[in-house]
Amino acid sequence: MTIIQKNIMHVRQQIEHAAVQAGRTTLDVQLLAVSKTKPVAQIKEAYMAGQRLFGENYVQESIEKIQLIKDDCSFNDPICWYFIGPLQSNKTRLVAENFDWVQSVDRFKIAQRLSAQRPTNLTPLNICLQINISAEASKSGTTLTQIMELAAQVSLLENLTLRGIMAIPEKTQDQAILSQQFKALHHIYLKLQTLYPEVDTLSMGMSADMQLAIASGSTMVRIGTDIFGRRN
């Protein structure tokens, strides 16, 4: 067993422990392996440990990896690819044509382009709306006051399916601040579920705050460092 495979096993154990502590089950929380800057060889190690959900931040790098993996017959089960980074208008076509999910939609213009550019032979692109929950100028994401309007707009686009929300909380060791932000996100998530039946994803929690995120209702944690090590 490789280091990456051991890391995945350890992360899954952490998820299970956090879920049990919160009165939930491991089926309630998915693991998204964040493979940005990591080579195909390392993705393959994670794949051999049973990991099938991978998140990427950089369009050109990810497209090259997706194509290499498509051409590698040893990847016999399909990978589900998530784009989780900031998305510029000039890169939407590549994402619409190659990804299964986009978790970083924060503007209606981006959603419109993704819908228009999604190939008709593919299933609708799954969308999470990114919220800037900490209201930091350096972060992408729509605001708490705009999220419901954006959700209503995106839900009407023909080639997209609104699945939930994603956020990166404030980088702090203050558990009270993190808990407050996670609870606010969970509240919005539950509200969206009452309006849109296909909403089932609350993507929050990373290596440093995974346990608190799961306790606060996260359905997907995005883990990179604890699986692959520090980014290149």
N, C-alpha and C positions, 0 to 999 in steps of 0.2 A: 504494500500500500504506500502510495506517494504522500508527500507532505500535504499537498493540496487535497487529496482524498481524505486524509486524517482531519484536516481543517474543516472540511464539509461535514464530516461526521460529528465533530465537536460543535459546530454551529447548529446543526440539527438537534443535538442534545440540549443546547441552550434554549432553542426555540421551544422544544417540548417542555422543559422545566418552567420557562416563563409562562407558557400557555396553561399548564397545570396549576401554577400558582395563581393565575387569574381566573381559574374555573372554566377554562376553555380546553380545546383539544388541538393537537398538532394539525388536524385537518382544517382548522380555522385560519391558519397562518402559512402563507407560501413563502418560500425562499427564492429571492431573485439574486443571482450571482452577478455582481457588477464586474465585468471583464474588460473595462476600458483600459487601454494601453497594454493589455496582456496579450501574448501571442497565441495563435491557434493551438500550439502544443499544450499550453496550460488549460485552455478551454476544454481540450480533449481529456485531460486528467480529471477535470470536474465532471465532465460528461460520463466518464467511465465509473464515477461514483454515483451515478443516477441523476445528476443535475440536468434539467432540461430548460430551465428559464434563465436567460442571460440578458443583462442590461448593458447598453453601450451609450457613450456620451458624444463621441466624435464621428460625424457622418462618414467622411472619406475612409477613415481607418476601419470603421465597422463594416462598410460595404465590401471592402477587400477581404475581411475575415469571413463574412457571410458567404461570399462566393467561393473561397477556398474550402469551406466546410461543405458546401453543396457538392463540390467536385470530389470530396473524400468519401468513398463508399463505406468507410468504417463507422461513419455517423449514420447508422441505419434507422434510428428513430429521429423524427424531426425536432429541431430546437425551436422554441418559441422566443423570438427576438423582441426586446423592449428597447425603444429609444427613450432615454431618460435625461438627456442634456438639453441645453438651450437650442432652439431651432430657428434658424434664419430662413427668410422667405425663399432665398435662392437654393436651399437644400431640401425643400419639402418634397419635391418629386422623388428624389432618391429614397427618402424615408418612406413615402407612400408606397413605393414599388417593392420595398425589401423587408419592411418590418411588420410585425403582427400587432404591436401595441406602440402607442406614443403616450408617455406619462408626463409630458412637459408642455402641454398646450396651455398657453396663458393669454392668447389673443384670438378673437374671432377670425381675423384675417388668415392666421396660420391654419386654423381649422378648415376654413373654406378651401384653401389651396390643397390641403391633404385630401379632402373629400373629392375635389375636382380631379386630382391626379392619381387617385387610387384606381389601379387597373380593374376593369369590370369582371375579369375572370377570378379575382381574389375575393374572399369574404370581406365584409366591412372592417375597416381599421378600428381597433379598440382604442378608446381615448380615456385618459385621466387628465383632469384639469389641475394644473399646478397652482397652488396658493402660496403666496409670500406671507406665511403666517406670522413671521417676526417683523414684517414691514421694514426690512433692511434694503437700502438703496442698491446694494451690491448683488442682490438676489433677483432671479426671475420669478414670475408668478403674478397671478391676478390678486386682487384684494378681497377681503372678506365682504366688502360692500358690493363688489361686482360679480361675485362668484355665481349667484343664482341667475343673473341675467345671461352670463356667458353659458351656463349649463343649458338654459332654455334655447339659446341660439344653436349650440352644438347639437343638441338632441334632434334638431330638425334636418340636419345635413344627411343626405341620402347614403353616402358611402362610409359613414362613421357610426360607431356605437359608443355611446357614453357609458363608461364602466365605473367611474369613480373619481377620486381626487388623490393628489400626491403633494407632499410638502417636505421641505428641509427645515427643521426647526432652528432656532437660534443656537449658535455654538457656545454653550455654556455648561458649567458643572452644576449650576443651580437647578436642582431637581424640581423645585416648585415652579420655576419658569417653564421648564420643559413640560411638566405635567399640565400646566394651564394651557399651553399651546396644543398639546396632543388632545386634550379634552375638547377644545374648541373645534379642532378638525373632526373629531368623532361626532360632535353635534351636527356639523354641516353634512357629514356623510349620512347620518341617519335621516336628516331632512331631505337630502337628495333621493334616498331610497324610497321615500313615500311618494315622490313625484315621478321617478323613472325606474321601472321595475328591473331593468338590466344592470343597475348600479350595484356592484358587489365587491368593489375594491377600494380599500383605504390603504394607500401605499405610504407608510411612514415608519421610520426606524432604520438606523444604520448600525454599524459595528459598535459605536460608543453608547447608543441609547436604545438598543433593541428591546431589552427587558421592559423598560418603562413604556415603550410604544405598544408592545403586545398587551401589557396590562391595561392600556388605554384604548384598546379596540382595534389595533392595526390588523389588517388581513394580509399584508405583504411587507416583508422587511428586505431592504436593499443592502446586501453585504458584499464588500469588496476586499478591504484590507484583511479581515479575519479569514478569508479564503485564500487569496492570492498574494498576500503580503502588500507592502507599500507600493503605490503606483510607480511606474517607470518615469 
